[in-house]
Amino acid sequence: MLRVGPERIRTMWRDVRWQSNYVQLYMRALLHRLCLPRVTFVGITGSAGKTTAKDLTALVLEAAGPCQRTLRSNNRPTGVAETILATTRRHRYCVAEVSASRPGFLDRPVRLLRPDIAVLTMVARDHYSAFRSVEAIAAEKGKLVAAVPRHGAAVLNIDDPLVRAIGERCACRVIWIGQGEEATLRLRSVRSAYPEPLTLEVEYGGEVFEVYTGLHGKHLALPVLAALGVGIAAGVPLDAAVAALAAARPAEGRMEIVRSSDGVTFLRDDWKAPHWSLGLPLAFLGEARAARKVAVIGTIADSPSSPARRYARAAREALQVADVVVFVGPDALHALRAGDLTESQSLNAFTDLRAAAHFLRTELRAGDLVLLKGSNRADHLGRLVLDREGLVQCWRDRCGMLTFCGHCPQLSIPGGPSQVDASGSASGTVTVLEDAPPVLVGLGNPGERHRGTPHNAGRRLLEELAQASHSEWQAQSEGLVTRVIIEQTPVTLFLPGVPMNQSGTALRAFLQRTGADLRRCLLVHDDIDIPLGDVRLKRNGGDAGHRGVRSVIGALGTDAVTRVRIGVRPPGDERSGRALVLARLSAEQEALLVRSIERGMALLRTEVRGLAGRPAAAAAASMGE
């Protein structure tokens, strides 16, 4: 006899009840739709521009009568049902945004909506992982157009070959929009160079119209054309539709301009970030007029290429138009491996948003224009704007909530990845393992061209420790890792796999992933203020101009990090820092550097001996002396 426990029964009941509620919602909306014969229903879909097109279309149609529309981006089947149920007999129009995230997703909402007018903005690689081809994406989105009756109309992008093919098979009236000569509503020119808003010149029926909006970005010309096309299909005079669009403002997170109280201007395009969409806001940033341009890029999705290639390519594209580029997210470190750009002081990466916010608090200044491009579900980059006003307490990564953080009740509730306080104690969601071995971190630049330079003295010391122990390095996501025995104590050696000035990002990610304790972490690095052949210990304090140390202090949020400083300045050498640390050494200078490294090893053994067999609390007390 099959036995089912009480928890399983409760789970099954919740599933059945949810299904019942869903079916009830669908049936209610279906019956309600039949009671609204005088309402013109408009369905809008496409790989991009749906929400903006929906809002602008409602703005145009409201010039002719009351209009109901989808709230925000509630474009799933339940959202379509709720939009229909919110429509009453007093409404003249209903505009519903419809998404297609996987094959068959449009079937139910299309049967429910039965649009009189359909809009298809474009077909691109959005949700490519679910469809596996753009042709399959086009076929799914084409279902909305196919559902329009003969007496209805379809507003279609003539410049998109896949959309054009759908229109050519269409039985209803087609209003073509775009730049093509055969377009019903043709775009003659478009201007949008920040701070000036988006302005279009369009032609219809032999007459030219100037369209002024409060939007930003040339690529938003397509949603504007779509809204005007629906107005034409619904019988709204074009001059009235054009006048209505003067009040157009961007939807939240879609090329939205937000100004902070300290003079920093944010351009939020952080609803979603498929790889193919990255170039459009970057092009806008490149043409913008601002004292300084900053690009903050989160999770990049829907790309067949590997994360390493995807993020490296994005880094190159962003650095062509921005003065400072910041990548955020679990794959952000890949951006730092962008070939010749690894030495760029303008390229930064952080594996969690809280660390990025800490960096931007001091980096941004009045007059900056900051593009935020990411996925709201994955990144919630909007917190970087709210953080300028001190409104953020929640720093959870990938909470999965669709709502923007400004509308979330959790915003003021503390949470998220661990932060390290001034005493070196870790707190938050990351577990520090009491038995985790000490970690020795060797700062330097990866790659053969940097091998043997003074700047890699810290990295070289750890390499020689591993070689003496016959220990092999293992490649991990943050860098190279191996284990050795020092003074009868297991010790982890860690070489960050990123450029020197991004070492903190990799170290923070490594400590979080492994549960290693910062209080038992020893940093080994070169120091131009110490002569060749000498070595010194530093328990805490500032970075003394060393960018690698600065990165570590910034990423960990504390200067309570013990450092073994290896002297690299040759006697009488007055060169500046970069010229000195990247130069090749003479045979005599090399001998002095070897002596520095040997002394550094001896100092490390003494420090490890002091940590051996002692709990983290005792180690913390010792290292804070």
C-alpha positions as CSV (number, residue, x, y, z in Angstrom):
1,M,0.0,0.0,0.0
2,L,1.3,3.4,-1.0
3,R,1.9,5.7,2.0
4,V,1.9,9.5,1.6
5,G,3.1,11.7,4.4
6,P,1.2,14.7,5.7
7,E,3.8,17.2,4.2
8,R,3.5,15.6,0.7
9,I,-0.3,15.8,1.0
10,R,-0.1,19.5,1.9
11,T,2.3,20.1,-1.1
12,M,-0.1,18.3,-3.5
13,W,-3.0,20.4,-2.2
14,R,-1.1,23.6,-2.7
15,D,-0.3,22.6,-6.3
16,V,-4.0,21.6,-7.0
17,R,-5.2,24.8,-5.4
18,W,-2.8,26.9,-7.5
19,Q,-3.8,25.2,-10.7
20,S,-7.5,25.7,-9.7
21,N,-6.9,29.4,-9.1
22,Y,-5.0,29.7,-12.4
23,V,-7.8,28.1,-14.3
24,Q,-10.4,30.1,-12.5
25,L,-8.5,33.3,-13.4
26,Y,-8.2,32.2,-17.1
27,M,-11.9,31.3,-17.4
28,R,-13.1,34.5,-15.7
29,A,-10.9,36.6,-18.1
30,L,-12.2,34.5,-21.1
31,L,-15.8,35.2,-20.2
32,H,-15.1,38.8,-19.4
33,R,-13.5,39.3,-22.8
34,L,-16.7,38.1,-24.5
35,C,-18.6,40.9,-22.6
36,L,-16.5,43.7,-24.2
37,P,-17.4,43.7,-27.9
38,R,-16.9,47.4,-28.3
39,V,-13.4,47.5,-26.8
40,T,-10.5,47.4,-29.3
41,F,-7.8,45.0,-28.0
42,V,-4.2,45.5,-28.8
43,G,-1.5,42.9,-28.3
44,I,2.2,43.8,-28.3
45,T,5.1,41.4,-28.4
46,G,8.7,41.3,-29.6
47,S,12.2,40.6,-28.4
48,A,12.7,44.2,-27.2
49,G,10.7,47.3,-26.7
50,K,7.4,45.7,-25.6
51,T,7.0,47.6,-22.4
52,T,7.9,51.0,-23.9
53,A,5.7,50.3,-26.9
54,K,2.8,49.3,-24.7
55,D,3.1,52.5,-22.6
56,L,3.4,54.8,-25.6
57,T,0.5,53.0,-27.4
58,A,-1.7,53.7,-24.4
59,L,-0.6,57.3,-24.4
60,V,-1.6,57.6,-28.1
61,L,-4.9,55.8,-27.7
62,E,-5.9,57.9,-24.7
63,A,-6.0,60.8,-27.0
64,A,-9.2,59.2,-28.5
65,G,-10.7,57.5,-25.4
66,P,-10.2,55.6,-22.1
67,C,-7.5,52.9,-22.3
68,Q,-6.6,50.1,-20.0
69,R,-3.0,48.7,-20.2
70,T,-0.7,46.1,-18.7
71,L,0.7,47.2,-15.4
72,R,4.5,47.6,-15.5
73,S,5.9,44.5,-17.3
74,N,3.3,41.9,-16.2
75,N,3.4,40.2,-19.6
76,R,3.0,36.6,-18.5
77,P,-0.3,34.7,-19.2
78,T,-1.7,35.6,-15.8
79,G,-0.8,39.3,-16.4
80,V,-2.7,39.2,-19.7
81,A,-5.8,37.7,-17.9
82,E,-5.5,40.4,-15.1
83,T,-5.3,43.2,-17.7
84,I,-8.5,41.9,-19.5
85,L,-10.3,41.6,-16.1
86,A,-9.3,45.2,-15.3
87,T,-10.9,46.4,-18.6
88,T,-14.5,47.7,-18.3
89,R,-17.2,48.7,-20.8
90,R,-16.3,52.3,-20.3
91,H,-12.9,51.6,-21.8
92,R,-12.5,52.1,-25.5
93,Y,-9.1,50.3,-25.8
94,C,-7.1,47.7,-24.0
95,V,-3.3,47.3,-24.6
96,A,-1.7,44.1,-23.4
97,E,2.0,43.3,-23.4
98,V,2.6,39.6,-24.2
99,S,5.9,37.7,-23.7
100,A,7.1,34.5,-25.3
101,S,9.8,32.9,-23.1
102,R,9.5,29.4,-24.4
103,P,7.8,27.4,-27.2
104,G,4.0,27.3,-26.7
105,F,4.0,30.2,-24.2
106,L,1.9,32.4,-26.3
107,D,-0.9,29.9,-27.0
108,R,-3.1,30.6,-24.1
109,P,-2.8,34.4,-23.8
110,V,-3.4,34.7,-27.6
111,R,-6.6,32.7,-27.4
112,L,-7.6,34.8,-24.4
113,L,-6.7,38.2,-25.9
114,R,-7.9,37.7,-29.5
115,P,-6.3,41.0,-30.6
116,D,-7.9,43.4,-33.0
117,I,-4.5,45.0,-33.5
118,A,-1.1,43.2,-33.1
119,V,2.3,44.7,-32.8
120,L,5.6,42.8,-33.4
121,T,8.6,45.1,-32.7
122,M,11.5,42.8,-33.6
123,V,12.8,39.3,-33.4
124,A,16.2,38.8,-31.8
125,R,18.0,36.2,-29.6
126,D,16.0,36.9,-26.4
127,H,15.3,33.6,-24.7
128,Y,17.5,31.9,-27.3
129,S,18.4,29.1,-24.9
130,A,14.8,28.0,-24.8
131,F,14.1,28.2,-28.5
132,R,17.6,27.3,-30.0
133,S,17.0,29.4,-33.1
134,V,15.8,32.8,-34.1
135,E,13.4,31.2,-36.6
136,A,11.7,29.4,-33.7
137,I,11.4,32.6,-31.8
138,A,9.8,34.3,-34.8
139,A,7.4,31.4,-35.2
140,E,6.2,31.8,-31.6
141,K,5.9,35.6,-31.7
142,G,4.1,35.3,-35.1
143,K,1.2,33.6,-33.3
144,L,0.0,36.9,-32.1
145,V,-0.1,38.4,-35.6
146,A,-1.8,35.2,-37.0
147,A,-4.6,35.6,-34.5
148,V,-5.7,39.0,-35.8
149,P,-8.9,38.8,-37.9
150,R,-9.1,40.0,-41.5
151,H,-10.8,43.3,-40.5
152,G,-8.0,43.9,-37.9
153,A,-4.5,45.3,-38.4
154,A,-0.9,44.3,-37.7
155,V,1.9,46.9,-37.0
156,L,5.2,45.4,-38.1
157,N,8.8,46.3,-38.4
158,I,9.7,46.3,-42.1
159,D,13.5,46.5,-41.3
160,D,13.5,43.1,-39.6
161,P,13.6,40.3,-42.2
162,L,11.9,37.7,-39.9
163,V,9.1,40.2,-39.0
164,R,8.7,41.1,-42.6
165,A,8.3,37.4,-43.6
166,I,5.5,37.1,-41.0
167,G,3.8,40.2,-42.4
168,E,3.9,39.0,-45.9
169,R,1.9,35.9,-44.9
170,C,-0.6,38.0,-42.9
171,A,-4.3,38.0,-44.0
172,C,-5.1,41.3,-42.2
173,R,-4.1,44.9,-43.0
174,V,-0.4,45.6,-42.4
175,I,1.0,48.9,-41.3
176,W,4.7,48.7,-41.9
177,I,7.0,50.9,-39.8
178,G,10.7,51.5,-40.1
179,Q,13.3,53.1,-42.3
180,G,12.5,51.0,-45.4
181,E,11.3,52.9,-48.5
182,E,8.1,50.8,-48.6
183,A,7.2,51.6,-45.0
184,T,3.7,52.9,-44.3
185,L,5.1,55.1,-41.5
186,R,8.7,55.8,-42.5
187,L,11.4,57.0,-40.2
188,R,13.3,59.7,-42.0
189,S,15.7,60.7,-39.2
190,V,16.3,60.2,-35.5
191,R,18.3,62.2,-32.9
192,S,19.2,61.4,-29.3
193,A,22.4,62.7,-27.9
194,Y,22.2,63.1,-24.2
195,P,21.1,65.4,-22.6
196,E,18.8,66.1,-25.5
197,P,15.8,63.7,-25.7
198,L,14.8,61.5,-28.5
199,T,13.4,63.3,-31.5
200,L,12.1,61.6,-34.7
201,E,11.2,62.8,-38.2
202,V,8.6,60.6,-39.7
203,E,6.7,60.5,-43.0
204,Y,3.1,59.3,-43.5
205,G,0.9,59.7,-46.5
206,G,3.3,62.2,-48.1
207,E,3.4,64.4,-45.0
208,V,6.4,64.9,-42.7
209,F,5.9,65.1,-38.9
210,E,8.4,66.0,-36.2
211,V,8.0,63.8,-33.1
212,Y,9.3,65.1,-29.7
213,T,9.5,62.8,-26.7
214,G,10.9,62.6,-23.2
215,L,12.8,59.4,-24.0
216,H,16.5,58.7,-24.5
217,G,18.2,56.4,-27.0
218,K,17.9,56.1,-30.8
219,H,16.8,52.4,-30.5
220,L,13.6,53.6,-28.7
221,A,12.5,55.1,-32.1
222,L,11.0,51.6,-32.8
223,P,8.5,51.7,-29.9
224,V,7.6,55.2,-30.9
225,L,6.9,54.1,-34.4
226,A,4.9,51.2,-33.1
227,A,2.7,53.4,-31.0
228,L,2.0,55.8,-33.9
229,G,1.3,52.8,-36.1
230,V,-1.4,51.5,-33.7
231,G,-2.8,55.0,-33.6
232,I,-3.1,54.9,-37.4
233,A,-4.8,51.5,-37.2
234,A,-7.2,52.7,-34.6
235,G,-8.1,55.8,-36.5
236,V,-6.4,58.3,-34.3
237,P,-5.3,61.4,-36.3
238,L,-1.5,61.3,-36.6
239,D,-1.1,64.9,-35.5
240,A,-3.0,64.1,-32.3
241,A,-0.9,61.0,-31.7
242,V,2.3,63.0,-32.3
243,A,1.2,65.6,-29.8
244,A,0.4,62.9,-27.2
245,L,3.9,61.5,-27.4
246,A,5.4,64.8,-26.2
247,A,4.4,63.6,-22.7
248,A,6.2,60.2,-23.2
249,R,8.6,59.2,-20.4
250,P,10.6,56.1,-20.1
251,A,9.4,53.0,-18.3
252,E,11.4,52.2,-15.2
253,G,14.7,50.5,-16.0
254,R,14.3,51.2,-19.8
255,M,16.8,53.9,-20.7
256,E,15.5,55.8,-17.6
257,I,17.4,58.9,-16.5
258,V,17.7,59.2,-12.7
259,R,19.6,62.0,-11.0
260,S,21.1,61.6,-7.5
261,S,21.2,64.4,-5.0
262,D,25.0,64.5,-5.3
263,G,25.0,65.3,-9.0
264,V,25.6,61.9,-10.5
265,T,23.3,61.0,-13.3
266,F,22.3,57.3,-13.8
267,L,21.0,55.9,-17.0
268,R,19.0,52.8,-15.9
269,D,18.7,50.1,-18.6
270,D,18.6,47.3,-16.1
271,W,15.5,45.2,-16.7
272,K,17.3,42.6,-18.8
273,A,20.6,42.2,-20.6
274,P,20.8,39.6,-23.4
275,H,24.2,39.8,-25.1
276,W,22.8,41.1,-28.4
277,S,21.2,44.1,-26.6
278,L,24.4,45.5,-25.0
279,G,25.6,47.5,-28.0
280,L,22.6,49.8,-28.2
281,P,22.9,51.5,-24.7
282,L,26.7,51.6,-25.1
283,A,26.3,53.4,-28.4
284,F,24.1,55.9,-26.6
285,L,26.7,56.4,-23.9
286,G,29.4,56.9,-26.6
287,E,27.4,59.8,-28.2
288,A,26.3,61.4,-24.9
289,R,27.8,64.6,-23.7
290,A,29.0,64.3,-20.1
291,A,32.0,65.2,-18.0
292,R,32.8,61.5,-17.5
293,K,31.1,58.3,-18.7
294,V,30.8,55.2,-16.6
295,A,29.4,51.8,-17.6
296,V,28.2,49.3,-15.0
297,I,27.4,45.9,-16.6
298,G,25.8,43.0,-14.7
299,T,24.8,39.6,-15.9
300,I,24.9,39.1,-19.7
301,A,22.6,36.4,-20.8
302,D,21.4,34.6,-24.0
303,S,24.7,34.1,-25.7
304,P,26.0,30.9,-27.3
305,S,29.6,31.9,-26.5
306,S,31.4,31.0,-23.2
307,P,31.3,33.4,-20.3
308,A,35.1,34.0,-20.8
309,R,34.6,35.2,-24.4
310,R,31.3,36.9,-23.8
311,Y,32.5,39.1,-20.9
312,A,35.9,39.8,-22.5
313,R,34.2,41.0,-25.7
314,A,31.8,43.2,-23.6
315,A,34.8,44.7,-21.8
316,R,36.4,45.8,-25.1
317,E,33.2,47.3,-26.3
318,A,32.5,49.2,-23.1
319,L,36.0,50.6,-22.8
320,Q,35.7,52.1,-26.3
321,V,32.9,54.5,-25.1
322,A,33.3,54.7,-21.3
323,D,36.0,56.3,-19.1
324,V,35.4,53.7,-16.3
325,V,33.9,50.2,-16.7
326,V,32.6,48.1,-13.8
327,F,31.4,44.5,-14.2
328,V,29.3,43.0,-11.5
329,G,28.2,39.4,-10.9
330,P,29.5,35.8,-10.5
331,D,31.1,35.9,-14.0
332,A,32.5,39.4,-13.7
333,L,36.1,38.3,-13.4
334,H,36.1,37.0,-16.9
335,A,36.0,40.6,-18.1
336,L,39.4,41.2,-16.6
337,R,40.9,38.7,-18.9
338,A,40.2,40.8,-22.0
339,G,43.5,40.4,-23.7
340,D,45.5,43.6,-23.9
341,L,43.0,45.4,-21.7
342,T,44.0,43.5,-18.5
343,E,46.3,46.4,-17.5
344,S,43.6,49.0,-17.9
345,Q,43.1,51.1,-14.8
346,S,39.6,51.8,-16.0
347,L,38.4,48.2,-15.9
348,N,37.0,46.9,-12.7
349,A,35.1,43.8,-11.6
350,F,33.2,42.7,-8.5
351,T,31.6,39.3,-7.8
352,D,28.9,40.9,-5.7
353,L,26.9,44.1,-5.8
354,R,27.8,45.3,-2.3
355,A,31.5,45.4,-3.2
356,A,30.7,47.3,-6.4
357,A,28.6,49.8,-4.4
358,H,31.5,50.4,-2.0
359,F,33.8,51.1,-4.9
360,L,31.3,53.5,-6.7
361,R,30.6,55.5,-3.5
362,T,34.1,56.9,-3.7
363,E,34.7,56.6,-7.5
364,L,31.7,58.5,-8.8
365,R,31.5,62.3,-8.7
366,A,29.2,65.1,-9.8
367,G,28.8,65.3,-13.5
368,D,29.3,61.6,-14.2
369,L,26.8,59.8,-16.5
370,V,26.5,56.2,-15.3
371,L,24.9,53.5,-17.5
372,L,23.5,50.6,-15.6
373,K,23.0,47.6,-17.9
374,G,22.0,44.2,-16.4
375,S,19.2,41.8,-15.6
376,N,16.9,42.9,-12.8
377,R,16.1,39.3,-11.8
378,A,19.8,38.5,-11.4
379,D,21.5,41.7,-10.4
380,H,19.1,44.3,-9.1
381,L,21.5,47.1,-10.2
382,G,18.9,49.7,-9.2
383,R,20.3,49.5,-5.7
384,L,23.4,51.4,-6.9
385,V,21.1,54.4,-7.5
386,L,19.3,54.0,-4.2
387,D,22.6,53.5,-2.4
388,R,23.6,57.1,-3.3
389,E,20.8,58.3,-1.0
390,G,21.6,55.7,1.8
391,L,18.4,53.8,1.3
392,V,19.8,50.2,0.9
393,Q,20.1,47.6,3.6
394,C,19.4,44.5,1.6
395,W,22.4,43.3,-0.5
396,R,21.1,39.8,-1.3
397,D,22.5,38.4,-4.6
398,R,20.1,36.7,-7.0
399,C,17.0,36.8,-4.8
400,G,14.9,35.9,-7.9
401,M,12.3,38.6,-7.3
402,L,11.1,40.3,-10.5
403,T,10.1,43.6,-8.9
404,F,12.5,46.5,-8.9
405,C,14.2,47.1,-5.5
406,G,12.6,50.5,-5.0
407,H,9.2,48.8,-4.8
408,C,10.5,45.9,-2.6
409,P,9.7,45.9,1.2
410,Q,12.9,44.0,1.8
411,L,15.0,47.0,0.7
412,S,15.5,48.3,4.3
413,I,16.0,44.9,5.8
414,P,19.7,44.0,6.2
415,G,20.8,40.9,4.3
416,G,23.3,39.8,1.7
417,P,26.9,38.7,1.3
418,S,29.3,39.0,4.2
419,Q,31.0,42.3,5.0
420,V,34.3,42.5,6.9
421,D,34.3,45.1,9.7
422,A,37.2,47.1,10.9
423,S,38.3,44.5,13.4
424,G,38.5,41.9,10.7
425,S,35.5,39.9,11.8
426,A,33.3,38.4,9.2
427,S,29.5,38.6,9.3
428,G,26.5,38.0,7.1
429,T,25.5,34.9,5.1
430,V,29.0,33.4,4.5
431,T,30.1,30.7,6.9
432,V,33.7,31.0,8.2
433,L,35.1,27.5,8.9
434,E,37.0,27.3,12.1
435,D,39.3,24.6,10.8
436,A,40.1,26.3,7.5
437,P,43.8,26.5,7.0
438,P,45.7,29.8,6.8
439,V,45.8,31.4,3.4
440,L,48.9,33.0,1.8
441,V,48.1,35.4,-1.0
442,G,50.7,36.3,-3.6
443,L,50.0,39.5,-5.4
444,G,51.2,40.0,-9.0
445,N,50.1,40.0,-12.6
446,P,49.4,36.6,-14.3
447,G,51.0,35.8,-17.6
448,E,54.5,35.1,-18.9
449,R,55.3,38.7,-19.8
450,H,55.2,39.7,-16.2
451,R,57.2,36.8,-14.9
452,G,60.5,38.0,-13.3
453,T,59.5,41.6,-12.8
454,P,59.7,43.2,-9.3
455,H,56.0,43.7,-9.3
456,N,55.5,39.9,-9.2
457,A,57.7,39.4,-6.1
458,G,54.8,38.3,-4.0
459,R,53.5,35.9,-6.6
460,R,57.1,34.6,-7.1
461,L,57.6,33.8,-3.4
462,L,54.5,31.6,-3.3
463,E,55.5,29.9,-6.6
464,E,58.9,29.0,-5.0
465,L,57.1,27.7,-1.9
466,A,55.0,25.4,-4.0
467,Q,57.9,24.3,-6.0
468,A,60.0,23.4,-2.9
469,S,57.0,21.3,-1.6
470,H,56.5,19.6,-5.0
471,S,52.9,20.9,-4.9
472,E,50.9,21.4,-8.1
473,W,48.8,24.4,-8.8
474,Q,45.1,23.8,-9.5
475,A,43.1,26.3,-11.6
476,Q,39.9,27.6,-9.9
477,S,37.5,30.3,-10.8
478,E,39.3,33.0,-8.8
479,G,42.9,32.0,-9.6
480,L,45.5,29.3,-8.9
481,V,45.4,27.3,-5.6
482,T,47.6,24.7,-4.0
483,R,48.3,23.3,-0.5
484,V,51.6,23.0,1.2
485,I,52.9,22.2,4.7
486,I,54.7,25.0,6.6
487,E,56.0,24.4,10.1
488,Q,53.9,21.2,10.2
489,T,50.8,23.3,9.4
490,P,48.6,22.9,6.3
491,V,48.5,26.2,4.4
492,T,46.6,27.3,1.3
493,L,48.6,29.2,-1.3
494,F,46.4,31.5,-3.5
495,L,47.5,33.4,-6.6
496,P,44.7,35.7,-7.9
497,G,44.0,35.0,-11.6
498,V,43.4,38.7,-12.4
499,P,45.5,41.8,-12.9
500,M,47.2,43.2,-9.8
501,N,44.8,46.1,-9.3
502,Q,41.8,43.7,-9.2
503,S,43.3,41.3,-6.7
504,G,40.8,42.2,-4.0
505,T,37.8,41.0,-6.1
506,A,39.3,37.6,-6.6
507,L,40.4,37.3,-3.0
508,R,37.0,38.2,-1.6
509,A,35.3,35.7,-3.9
510,F,37.8,33.0,-2.8
511,L,37.3,33.6,0.9
512,Q,33.6,33.6,0.5
513,R,33.5,30.4,-1.5
514,T,35.9,28.4,0.7
515,G,35.0,29.7,4.1
516,A,38.6,30.8,4.8
517,D,39.0,33.3,7.5
518,L,40.4,36.7,6.6
519,R,42.0,36.9,10.1
520,R,44.3,33.9,9.1
521,C,45.1,35.4,5.7
522,L,48.6,36.8,5.0
523,L,49.2,39.0,2.0
524,V,52.6,38.9,0.2
525,H,53.5,41.8,-2.2
526,D,56.3,44.0,-3.5
527,D,57.0,47.4,-2.0
528,I,59.0,50.2,-3.7
529,D,59.5,52.0,-0.4
530,I,61.7,49.1,0.9
531,P,65.2,48.5,-0.6
532,L,66.0,45.3,-2.4
533,G,67.1,42.6,-0.1
534,D,64.9,43.7,2.8
535,V,61.5,42.6,3.9
536,R,59.0,43.9,6.5
537,L,55.8,43.0,8.2
538,K,52.7,45.2,8.4
539,R,49.6,44.3,10.5
540,N,47.2,47.0,9.2
541,G,47.1,50.5,7.8
542,G,46.8,52.1,4.4
543,D,47.9,50.9,1.0
544,A,50.9,53.3,0.6
545,G,50.0,53.7,-3.1
546,H,50.1,50.0,-3.9
547,R,47.1,49.4,-6.2
548,G,46.9,45.7,-5.4
549,V,46.7,46.3,-1.7
550,R,44.3,49.1,-2.3
551,S,42.1,46.7,-4.2
552,V,42.2,44.2,-1.3
553,I,41.3,46.8,1.3
554,G,38.5,48.1,-0.8
555,A,37.0,44.7,-1.6
556,L,37.2,43.4,2.0
557,G,36.2,46.6,3.6
558,T,39.0,46.6,6.1
559,D,42.7,47.4,6.3
560,A,43.2,44.7,9.1
561,V,45.2,42.5,6.8
562,T,48.7,41.3,7.7
563,R,51.1,42.0,4.9
564,V,54.6,40.7,4.1
565,R,56.3,43.5,2.2
566,I,59.1,42.5,-0.1
567,G,61.6,45.3,-0.9
568,V,62.1,45.8,-4.6
569,R,63.8,49.3,-4.9
570,P,67.4,49.0,-6.1
571,P,70.0,51.2,-4.3
572,G,70.0,54.7,-5.8
573,D,67.1,54.0,-8.2
574,E,64.9,57.1,-8.4
575,R,62.4,55.9,-11.0
576,S,58.7,56.2,-10.6
577,G,56.6,53.2,-9.4
578,R,55.4,51.7,-12.7
579,A,58.7,52.2,-14.5
580,L,60.5,50.5,-11.6
581,V,58.2,47.5,-10.8
582,L,57.8,46.5,-14.4
583,A,61.4,46.7,-15.4
584,R,63.8,43.8,-15.8
585,L,66.5,43.4,-13.1
586,S,70.2,43.2,-13.6
587,A,72.0,40.1,-12.3
588,E,73.2,42.0,-9.2
589,Q,69.7,43.2,-8.6
590,E,68.2,39.8,-9.1
591,A,70.5,38.4,-6.4
592,L,69.2,41.1,-4.0
593,L,65.6,40.2,-4.9
594,V,66.3,36.5,-4.2
595,R,67.5,37.6,-0.8
596,S,64.3,39.6,-0.2
597,I,62.2,36.5,-1.1
598,E,64.3,34.2,1.2
599,R,63.8,36.6,4.1
600,G,60.1,36.8,3.2
601,M,59.8,33.0,3.4
602,A,61.4,33.1,6.8
603,L,59.0,35.7,8.0
604,L,56.0,33.7,6.7
605,R,57.2,30.6,8.6
606,T,57.3,32.6,11.8
607,E,53.8,34.0,11.2
608,V,52.3,30.5,10.3
609,R,53.9,29.0,13.4
610,G,52.1,31.6,15.4
611,L,48.7,30.7,13.8
612,A,49.2,26.9,14.0
613,G,46.6,25.0,15.9
614,R,45.0,28.2,17.2
615,P,41.3,29.0,16.8
616,A,40.2,32.0,14.6
617,A,39.3,34.1,17.7
618,A,42.8,33.8,19.2
619,A,44.3,34.5,15.8
620,A,42.2,37.6,15.5
621,A,43.4,38.8,18.9
622,S,47.1,38.3,17.9
623,M,46.8,39.9,14.5
624,G,45.0,42.9,16.0
625,E,48.0,43.8,18.3
